[in-house]
Amino acid sequence: MFIVFIIFASFILFFINKLTDSLCEQKEIPEERQSQVFRTINILVTILLISSFVEIMFTT
């Protein structure tokens, strides 16, 4: 179960990063701010994935 969740989380982070890159291009966010945007989104998505994993592990 752990391995499946890690693979699933990797795909989610990959696609979220692709969407973030599209957002930065579309909104023409300057290069110096893009790293901050990516960092913030990645941290928030990682927190969401960890909380989902903890919830799944304690409900089964």
C-alpha positions in Angstrom: 0.0 0.0 0.0 2.9 2.4 0.9 4.6 1.9 -2.5 1.3 2.5 -4.4 0.8 5.7 -2.5 4.3 6.9 -3.2 3.9 6.3 -6.9 0.5 8.0 -6.9 2.0 11.0 -5.0 4.9 11.3 -7.4 2.5 11.5 -10.3 0.4 14.1 -8.5 3.4 16.3 -7.8 4.7 16.0 -11.4 1.3 17.1 -12.8 0.9 19.9 -10.3 4.3 21.2 -11.3 3.4 21.0 -15.0 0.2 23.0 -14.2 2.2 25.5 -12.1 4.6 26.0 -15.0 1.6 26.7 -17.3 0.2 29.1 -14.8 3.5 31.0 -14.6 3.7 31.3 -18.3 0.1 32.3 -18.8 0.2 35.0 -16.0 3.7 36.0 -17.1 5.2 35.7 -13.6 8.8 37.0 -13.5 11.6 34.4 -13.2 12.6 35.5 -9.7 9.1 35.0 -8.3 8.6 31.6 -10.0 10.7 29.7 -7.6 8.7 31.1 -4.7 5.4 30.1 -6.4 6.7 26.5 -7.1 8.0 26.1 -3.5 4.8 27.3 -2.0 2.6 25.0 -4.1 4.9 22.0 -3.7 4.9 22.4 0.1 1.1 22.7 0.3 0.5 19.7 -2.0 3.0 17.7 0.0 1.2 18.6 3.2 -2.1 17.5 1.6 -0.6 14.2 0.4 0.9 13.4 3.8 -2.4 14.2 5.6 -4.2 12.0 3.1 -1.7 9.1 3.7 -2.1 9.4 7.5 -5.9 9.4 7.1 -5.8 6.3 4.9 -3.5 4.4 7.2 -5.5 5.1 10.3 -9.0 4.4 8.8 -8.1 0.9 7.5 
